[in-house]
Amino acid sequence: MGYIRAADVLPEQLILEIQKYVDGQMLYIPRKCEEHSRWGERSGTRENLEKRDRRIFEEYMAGRSMSDLSKKYYLSEKSIQRIIRKKNPS
C-alpha cells in the first residue's frame, strides 16, 4: 500500500481538522464496508480451501476413514469432523 499525500486529495480545512488529532503521524483510513473483501478472496485461499473441503467430503462419502483423511491432508481428526459436518449438516 503506497502513500497518498493528504494535500493532494483532501481539502485544506479537513487537513487542518485532522491535524488537531494526529499532527505529522501516519493515519490509516479503512475502506468502506461495501469495499471489503472477505478473508482469502483476493489471494484465492478461500476458494482453495473450499475445493479441499469438498474433496475431503467426497472422499469421506466414498468410504475413506477420518483417520486416513487426517493423515492425507495433514489435519487433525477434529478438523476433518468439522469439515464433514459443515458439508453435511443433516
Secondary structure as GFF3:
##gff-version 3
##sequence-region A 1 90
A	DSSP	alpha_helix	6	9	.	.	.	ID=ss1
A	DSSP	alpha_helix	12	19	.	.	.	ID=ss2
A	DSSP	three_ten_helix	33	35	.	.	.	ID=ss3
A	DSSP	alpha_helix	45	61	.	.	.	ID=ss4
A	DSSP	alpha_helix	66	73	.	.	.	ID=ss5
A	DSSP	alpha_helix	77	87	.	.	.	ID=ss6
###
